[in-house]
Amino acid sequence: MKYPVIVVPFLRVSGMALFPFILVLNKASVNDQALINHEKIHLRQQAELLIIPFYILYLLNYLINLAAYRKHGQAYLNIVFEREAYYNEADNTYLTNRKWFSWYRYL
């Protein structure tokens, strides 16, 4: 599926999936295949969780991780949705073969 990629120069991160859009920091990021694939994985996660529950689970998982790790970076990298996206971002065929709710395996 093709998702609109929008350059947002004031974005504080290199990329973000905000269903149904992919937001990127600069024009160079539009061609970063790993980044775009990472965000597409998040869009799939959002779609299968009907969008709003994804954001609630994402925030809850982050807060639990923050309490456990006491560091933003570690808490962020251990969010279950981020674990799936980072692990598979280099595989451009991942979404073709991905089963529904595959993020669950990264708990």
KENUBA-995999 format. One record per residue: residue number from 1; residue in three letters; x, z, y of N, C-alpha, C, CB in turn. Coordinates in nm, 3 decimals, m for minus. Atoms other than C-alpha are relative to their C-alpha. Glycine has a CB too. Layout:
<NUM ALA <X Z Y> <X Z Y> <X Z Y> <X Z Y>>,
...
//
This chain:
<1 MET <0.084 0.000 m0.118> <0.000 0.000 0.000> <0.088 0.000 0.124> <m0.095 0.121 0.000>>,
<2 LYS <m0.074 0.011 m0.126> <0.121 m0.082 0.349> <m0.054 0.103 0.099> <m0.011 m0.143 0.059>>,
<3 TYR <0.037 m0.102 m0.098> <0.120 0.204 0.600> <0.062 m0.035 0.134> <0.046 0.141 m0.046>>,
<4 PRO <m0.056 0.026 m0.133> <0.165 0.163 0.976> <0.115 0.098 0.030> <m0.110 0.011 0.109>>,
<5 VAL <m0.114 m0.082 m0.040> <0.507 0.288 1.092> <0.006 m0.003 0.152> <0.135 m0.053 m0.065>>,
<6 ILE <0.003 m0.013 m0.145> <0.510 0.417 1.448> <0.125 0.074 0.046> <m0.128 0.074 0.048>>,
<7 VAL <m0.119 m0.065 m0.059> <0.823 0.499 1.651> <m0.047 0.100 0.105> <0.099 m0.106 0.064>>,
<8 VAL <0.036 m0.108 m0.092> <0.783 0.833 1.830> <0.131 0.064 0.046> <m0.097 0.107 m0.068>>,
<9 PRO <m0.133 m0.043 m0.043> <1.102 0.898 2.034> <0.015 0.149 0.026> <0.038 m0.074 0.122>>,
<10 PHE <m0.009 m0.144 m0.025> <1.018 1.263 2.107> <m0.021 0.083 m0.127> <m0.103 0.041 0.105>>,
<11 LEU <0.015 m0.069 0.128> <0.970 1.349 1.737> <0.123 0.087 m0.025> <m0.020 m0.102 m0.116>>,
<12 ARG <m0.112 m0.093 0.020> <1.187 1.647 1.642> <0.062 m0.013 m0.139> <m0.047 0.141 0.021>>,
<13 VAL <m0.054 0.027 0.134> <1.251 1.516 1.288> <0.017 m0.151 m0.015> <m0.095 0.058 m0.112>>,
<14 SER <m0.023 0.144 0.016> <1.363 1.178 1.155> <m0.125 m0.075 m0.045> <0.111 m0.023 m0.101>>,
<15 GLY <0.123 0.064 0.045> <1.027 1.106 0.993> <m0.107 0.100 m0.035> <0.028 m0.089 m0.118>>,
<16 MET <0.114 m0.087 0.031> <0.682 1.246 0.929> <m0.116 m0.086 m0.048> <m0.041 0.085 0.125>>,
<17 ALA <0.120 0.068 0.049> <0.378 1.140 0.730> <m0.121 0.073 0.055> <m0.002 m0.005 m0.155>>,
<18 LEU <0.122 m0.054 m0.057> <0.056 1.196 0.918> <m0.110 m0.100 m0.035> <0.012 0.023 0.158>>,
<19 PHE <0.090 0.097 0.059> <m0.210 1.023 0.712> <m0.090 m0.068 0.102> <m0.083 0.066 m0.106>>,
<20 PRO <m0.064 0.099 0.086> <m0.238 0.725 0.728> <0.126 m0.062 0.061> <m0.098 m0.108 m0.033>>,
<21 PHE <m0.114 0.056 m0.072> <0.067 0.679 0.951> <0.132 0.062 m0.046> <m0.017 0.021 0.149>>,
<22 ILE <m0.136 m0.051 0.015> <0.441 0.714 0.909> <0.059 0.000 0.140> <0.088 m0.086 m0.102>>,
<23 LEU <m0.061 m0.013 m0.132> <0.602 0.843 1.227> <0.151 0.012 m0.019> <m0.056 0.123 0.078>>,
<24 VAL <m0.146 m0.006 0.007> <0.976 0.785 1.280> <0.057 0.021 0.139> <0.058 m0.129 m0.064>>,
<25 LEU <m0.064 m0.037 m0.126> <1.217 0.897 1.548> <0.048 m0.119 0.082> <0.116 0.090 m0.028>>,
<26 ASN <m0.055 0.114 m0.072> <1.371 0.559 1.634> <m0.019 m0.129 m0.079> <0.149 0.023 0.030>>,
<27 LYS <0.019 0.131 0.063> <1.365 0.187 1.557> <0.085 m0.018 m0.125> <0.032 m0.110 0.099>>,
<28 ALA <m0.088 0.012 0.117> <1.658 0.215 1.313> <m0.065 0.062 m0.124> <0.135 0.067 0.028>>,
<29 SER <0.064 m0.070 0.112> <1.453 0.451 1.096> <m0.107 m0.085 m0.069> <m0.062 0.129 0.049>>,
<30 VAL <0.101 0.087 0.057> <1.191 0.181 1.041> <0.056 m0.074 m0.121> <m0.051 m0.101 0.105>>,
<31 ASN <m0.064 0.073 0.110> <1.441 0.006 0.811> <0.071 0.090 m0.100> <0.099 m0.098 0.057>>,
<32 ASP <m0.062 m0.095 0.093> <1.562 0.322 0.633> <m0.092 0.014 m0.122> <0.024 0.140 0.069>>,
<33 GLN <0.086 0.005 0.119> <1.418 0.258 0.285> <m0.025 0.136 m0.062> <0.061 m0.092 m0.102>>,
<34 ALA <0.017 m0.133 0.060> <1.479 0.611 0.156> <m0.095 0.084 0.084> <0.137 0.071 m0.014>>,
<35 LEU <0.088 m0.077 m0.089> <1.312 0.769 0.460> <m0.144 m0.047 m0.012> <0.047 m0.011 0.145>>,
<36 ILE <0.135 0.055 0.009> <1.012 0.537 0.444> <m0.062 0.033 m0.136> <0.001 m0.154 0.022>>,
<37 ASN <0.051 m0.033 0.133> <0.978 0.591 0.068> <m0.035 0.149 m0.008> <0.102 m0.037 m0.108>>,
<38 HIS <0.025 m0.144 m0.004> <1.003 0.969 0.122> <m0.136 0.027 0.065> <0.114 0.074 0.077>>,
<39 GLU <0.125 m0.022 m0.072> <0.717 0.954 0.371> <m0.119 m0.060 m0.075> <0.008 m0.060 0.139>>,
<40 LYS <0.108 0.058 0.081> <0.511 0.724 0.145> <m0.039 0.095 m0.114> <0.044 m0.137 m0.057>>,
<41 ILE <0.029 m0.100 0.104> <0.541 0.988 m0.128> <m0.090 0.109 0.058> <0.132 0.062 m0.058>>,
<42 HIS <0.086 m0.100 m0.065> <0.396 1.240 0.117> <m0.140 m0.054 0.025> <0.063 0.045 0.132>>,
<43 LEU <0.132 0.058 m0.022> <0.113 1.002 0.202> <m0.082 m0.003 m0.129> <0.012 m0.142 0.057>>,
<44 ARG <0.069 m0.003 0.129> <0.028 0.975 m0.168> <m0.045 0.142 m0.033> <0.091 m0.054 m0.112>>,
<45 GLN <0.035 m0.140 0.023> <0.035 1.354 m0.198> <m0.122 0.038 0.086> <0.120 0.093 0.032>>,
<46 GLN <0.110 m0.030 m0.092> <m0.194 1.380 0.105> <m0.131 m0.062 m0.049> <0.032 m0.049 0.141>>,
<47 ALA <0.121 0.070 0.046> <m0.439 1.124 m0.034> <m0.059 0.068 m0.123> <0.033 m0.146 m0.032>>,
<48 GLU <0.055 m0.059 0.122> <m0.469 1.290 m0.374> <m0.053 0.141 0.022> <0.105 0.002 m0.108>>,
<49 LEU <0.052 m0.134 m0.031> <m0.530 1.630 m0.215> <m0.105 m0.005 0.112> <0.115 0.093 0.042>>,
<50 LEU <0.104 0.022 m0.102> <m0.784 1.484 0.032> <0.043 0.050 0.138> <m0.128 0.070 m0.042>>,
<51 ILE <m0.065 m0.018 m0.131> <m0.553 1.533 0.333> <0.005 0.145 0.049> <m0.072 m0.083 0.101>>,
<52 ILE <m0.003 m0.134 m0.058> <m0.654 1.870 0.482> <0.054 0.105 m0.099> <m0.140 0.040 0.046>>,
<53 PRO <m0.058 m0.098 0.094> <m0.586 2.074 0.164> <0.151 m0.017 m0.018> <m0.068 m0.014 m0.136>>,
<54 PHE <m0.145 0.022 0.007> <m0.240 1.912 0.153> <0.070 0.081 0.108> <0.034 m0.150 0.015>>,
<55 TYR <m0.064 m0.071 m0.110> <m0.153 2.053 0.495> <m0.010 0.152 m0.015> <m0.063 m0.043 0.133>>,
<56 ILE <0.016 m0.144 0.023> <m0.290 2.396 0.403> <0.099 0.047 m0.107> <m0.145 0.034 m0.043>>,
<57 LEU <m0.094 m0.036 0.107> <m0.091 2.406 0.077> <0.144 m0.012 0.046> <m0.023 m0.089 m0.123>>,
<58 TYR <m0.134 0.020 m0.052> <0.217 2.273 0.255> <0.042 0.121 0.084> <0.007 m0.131 0.084>>,
<59 LEU <m0.030 m0.114 m0.087> <0.202 2.549 0.517> <0.011 0.129 m0.080> <m0.107 0.014 0.107>>,
<60 LEU <m0.006 m0.121 0.083> <0.128 2.822 0.262> <0.129 0.004 m0.083> <m0.121 0.006 m0.094>>,
<61 ASN <m0.122 0.007 0.079> <0.416 2.706 0.042> <0.122 0.028 0.086> <0.012 m0.136 m0.068>>,
<62 TYR <m0.110 m0.026 m0.093> <0.648 2.706 0.343> <0.009 0.148 0.035> <m0.017 m0.084 0.128>>,
<63 LEU <0.001 m0.142 m0.037> <0.544 3.058 0.446> <0.045 0.090 m0.115> <m0.139 0.042 0.046>>,
<64 ILE <m0.046 m0.075 0.118> <0.592 3.192 0.093> <0.150 m0.017 m0.017> <m0.075 m0.047 m0.128>>,
<65 ASN <m0.144 0.026 0.012> <0.933 3.026 0.078> <0.079 0.070 0.110> <0.027 m0.151 0.004>>,
<66 LEU <m0.068 m0.065 m0.111> <1.026 3.163 0.419> <0.015 0.150 m0.026> <m0.077 m0.024 0.131>>,
<67 ALA <m0.008 m0.141 0.034> <0.945 3.515 0.303> <0.103 0.023 m0.111> <m0.138 0.051 m0.045>>,
<68 ALA <m0.093 m0.014 0.112> <1.150 3.459 m0.013> <0.145 m0.029 0.039> <m0.041 m0.092 m0.112>>,
<69 TYR <m0.137 0.045 m0.032> <1.454 3.279 0.134> <0.051 0.049 0.135> <0.005 m0.149 m0.003>>,
<70 ARG <m0.035 m0.050 m0.133> <1.451 3.413 0.493> <0.075 m0.100 0.088> <0.083 0.123 m0.014>>,
<71 LYS <m0.066 0.105 m0.078> <1.591 3.081 0.620> <m0.089 m0.123 0.002> <0.141 m0.034 m0.059>>,
<72 HIS <0.086 0.117 m0.015> <1.397 2.785 0.757> <0.044 m0.114 m0.091> <m0.001 m0.047 0.145>>,
<73 GLY <m0.049 0.114 0.077> <1.618 2.522 0.590> <m0.029 0.012 m0.149> <0.149 m0.016 0.020>>,
<74 GLN <0.026 m0.022 0.142> <1.591 2.671 0.243> <m0.149 0.001 m0.029> <0.063 0.131 m0.047>>,
<75 ALA <0.145 m0.004 0.019> <1.221 2.738 0.284> <m0.059 m0.140 0.001> <m0.067 0.087 0.109>>,
<76 TYR <0.048 0.138 m0.012> <1.158 2.378 0.391> <0.037 m0.083 m0.123> <0.057 m0.066 0.126>>,
<77 LEU <m0.045 0.082 0.113> <1.366 2.218 0.115> <m0.064 0.040 m0.133> <0.151 0.009 m0.012>>,
<78 ASN <0.063 m0.046 0.123> <1.187 2.425 m0.148> <m0.152 m0.009 0.001> <0.040 0.141 m0.026>>,
<79 ILE <0.144 0.029 0.003> <0.835 2.325 m0.048> <m0.021 m0.100 m0.113> <m0.053 m0.058 0.140>>,
<80 VAL <0.021 0.082 0.119> <0.697 2.169 m0.363> <m0.013 m0.149 0.034> <m0.123 0.048 m0.075>>,
<81 PHE <0.020 0.140 m0.039> <0.597 1.848 m0.182> <0.131 m0.064 0.045> <m0.105 m0.010 0.110>>,
<82 GLU <m0.131 0.051 m0.043> <0.942 1.811 m0.027> <0.093 m0.020 m0.120> <0.065 0.097 0.101>>,
<83 ARG <m0.084 0.012 0.120> <1.111 1.868 m0.362> <m0.027 m0.132 m0.070> <m0.024 0.117 m0.096>>,
<84 GLU <0.033 0.128 0.064> <0.923 1.575 m0.514> <0.048 m0.117 0.085> <m0.152 m0.011 m0.023>>,
<85 ALA <m0.036 0.112 m0.088> <0.982 1.351 m0.211> <0.151 m0.020 0.007> <m0.057 0.024 0.140>>,
<86 TYR <m0.146 0.014 m0.008> <1.355 1.424 m0.179> <0.058 m0.047 m0.134> <0.064 0.133 0.041>>,
<87 TYR <m0.054 0.036 0.131> <1.416 1.393 m0.552> <m0.022 m0.149 m0.031> <m0.066 0.085 m0.109>>,
<88 ASN <0.037 0.138 0.037> <1.250 1.048 m0.569> <0.011 m0.101 0.113> <m0.138 m0.001 m0.051>>,
<89 GLU <m0.001 0.090 m0.115> <1.311 0.897 m0.224> <0.086 m0.125 m0.019> <0.047 0.073 0.121>>,
<90 ALA <m0.088 0.115 0.021> <1.587 0.664 m0.345> <m0.056 m0.100 m0.102> <0.137 0.048 m0.046>>,
<91 ASP <0.060 0.086 0.103> <1.368 0.517 m0.621> <m0.120 m0.074 0.059> <m0.043 0.085 m0.125>>,
<92 ASN <0.107 0.078 m0.062> <1.162 0.239 m0.464> <m0.113 m0.036 m0.095> <0.056 m0.124 0.059>>,
<93 THR <0.106 0.026 0.097> <0.961 0.201 m0.786> <m0.077 0.127 m0.036> <0.059 m0.062 m0.128>>,
<94 TYR <0.060 m0.129 0.037> <0.865 0.569 m0.803> <m0.152 0.001 0.018> <0.062 0.111 0.082>>,
<95 LEU <0.144 m0.005 m0.025> <0.521 0.530 m0.648> <m0.079 m0.093 m0.091> <m0.028 m0.036 0.145>>,
<96 THR <0.066 0.092 0.093> <0.440 0.241 m0.880> <m0.027 0.069 m0.133> <0.087 m0.126 m0.022>>,
<97 ASN <0.010 m0.064 0.130> <0.496 0.460 m1.186> <m0.048 0.146 0.007> <0.134 m0.004 m0.069>>,
<98 ARG <0.034 m0.141 m0.019> <0.399 0.800 m1.041> <m0.141 0.030 m0.049> <0.013 0.038 0.147>>,
<99 LYS <0.131 m0.047 0.045> <0.116 0.986 m1.211> <m0.060 0.089 0.109> <0.012 0.077 m0.135>>,
<100 TRP <0.069 m0.084 m0.097> <m0.146 1.170 m1.006> <0.046 0.144 m0.012> <m0.152 m0.009 m0.020>>,
<101 PHE <m0.039 m0.141 m0.010> <m0.049 1.522 m0.896> <0.138 0.027 m0.061> <m0.104 0.086 m0.068>>,
<102 SER <m0.136 m0.017 0.053> <0.314 1.470 m1.001> <0.076 0.109 0.074> <0.077 m0.131 0.008>>,
<103 TRP <m0.066 m0.106 m0.076> <0.417 1.716 m0.729> <m0.008 0.133 m0.074> <m0.064 0.014 0.140>>,
<104 TYR <0.020 m0.124 0.074> <0.287 1.988 m0.961> <0.121 0.034 m0.088> <m0.126 m0.010 m0.087>>,
<105 ARG <m0.119 m0.021 0.086> <0.598 1.940 m1.182> <0.117 0.061 0.076> <0.043 m0.132 m0.062>>,
<106 TYR <m0.110 m0.051 m0.082> <0.817 2.056 m0.891> <m0.024 0.144 0.047> <0.021 m0.090 0.120>>,
<107 LEU <0.026 m0.141 m0.033> <0.666 2.406 m0.867> <0.112 0.088 m0.051> <m0.134 0.045 m0.061>>,
//
